[in-house]
């Protein structure tokens, strides 16, 4: 089954966030280039970015829709976790520090 690249970013944290968002929607994904940063300077910078790949091509449309919605939410304001007081990006539905769900 061929896989499809769905998202890549120089910020590993953002790629892992996208991975979590898709997995929460029962879309099977995998990461590539997780350890390529060690080749920076040898490879072009973009070639060292972490990549998020969809395992099943049939999930592509759903994955693109889910990620587009998550990225659209980035225009919203950051929020602070009520549990641990950590600042979180607006696109996160749960705290990156303690995994407490975002308050409504």
C-alpha positions as MATLAB code, in Angstrom:
seq = 'XXXXXXXXXXXXXXXXXXXXXXXXXXXXXXXXXXXXXXXXXXXXXXXXXXXXXXXXXXXXXXXXXXXXXXXXXXXXXXXXXXXXXXXXXXXXXXXXXXXXXXXX';
ca = [
       0.000    0.000    0.000;
       1.609    3.301   -1.040;
       1.820    5.969    1.639;
       1.172    9.681    1.157;
       3.032   12.644    2.675;
       0.439   14.798    4.447;
       2.462   17.297    6.502;
       6.024   18.422    7.142;
       7.523   21.213    9.222;
      10.910   22.233   10.584;
       9.278   22.265   14.051;
       9.103   18.644   15.248;
       6.595   19.641   17.937;
       4.094   20.836   15.291;
       4.499   17.637   13.264;
       3.900   15.537   16.388;
       0.835   17.653   17.154;
      -0.512   16.988   13.639;
       0.212   13.272   14.173;
      -1.800   13.295   17.409;
      -4.688   15.166   15.780;
      -4.907   12.594   12.969;
      -4.508    9.592   15.274;
      -7.360   10.953   17.399;
      -9.479   10.744   14.236;
      -8.425    7.084   13.782;
      -6.203    7.919   10.815;
      -3.112    5.724   10.805;
       0.085    7.721   10.240;
       3.836    7.360   10.571;
       6.747    9.761   10.969;
       9.802    9.882    8.710;
      13.048   11.866    9.081;
      12.713   11.963   12.881;
      16.475   11.784   13.265;
      17.563   13.584   10.088;
      18.445   16.791   11.923;
      21.872   15.284   12.546;
      22.488   15.546    8.803;
      21.853   19.305    8.768;
      24.640   20.951    6.833;
      25.029   17.878    4.625;
      21.431   17.849    3.391;
      19.324   20.841    2.405;
      17.482   22.144    5.508;
      14.052   21.152    4.163;
      15.315   17.579    3.667;
      15.838   17.293    7.438;
      12.257   18.278    8.355;
      10.142   15.647   10.090;
       7.469   14.279    7.759;
       4.029   12.896    8.582;
       2.799   10.186    6.215;
      -0.675    8.635    5.918;
      -0.533    4.834    5.898;
      -3.803    4.329    3.989;
      -4.332    6.527    0.902;
      -8.092    6.246    1.432;
      -7.693    8.454    4.532;
      -6.137   11.313    2.535;
      -9.265   13.472    2.104;
     -10.285   13.115    5.734;
      -6.739   13.830    6.921;
      -6.471   16.967    4.786;
      -9.818   18.225    6.101;
      -8.889   17.523    9.734;
      -5.485   19.222    9.405;
      -6.937   22.219    7.539;
      -9.419   22.731   10.377;
      -6.650   22.454   12.981;
      -4.441   24.932   11.117;
      -7.365   27.348   10.757;
      -7.733   27.310   14.543;
      -4.160   28.582   14.823;
      -5.590   32.061   14.262;
      -7.228   31.730   17.680;
      -5.454   32.708   20.881;
      -3.151   30.561   22.966;
      -4.680   29.189   26.166;
      -3.456   28.293   29.625;
      -4.074   24.854   31.135;
      -6.313   24.977   34.191;
      -4.436   21.999   35.653;
      -0.759   22.952   35.304;
      -0.963   26.579   34.061;
       1.151   25.758   30.982;
       0.649   27.946   27.899;
      -0.666   25.999   24.896;
      -1.085   26.831   21.217;
      -4.692   27.555   20.196;
      -4.703   24.490   17.905;
      -4.166   22.112   20.840;
      -7.260   20.465   22.307;
      -5.300   19.173   25.285;
      -2.312   20.461   27.218;
       1.043   19.456   25.764;
       2.507   19.321   29.287;
      -0.063   17.279   31.236;
      -2.592   16.198   28.559;
      -5.534   17.858   30.389;
      -8.331   18.705   27.933;
      -8.814   22.345   26.960;
     -11.658   23.965   28.934;
     -14.647   25.021   26.823;
];
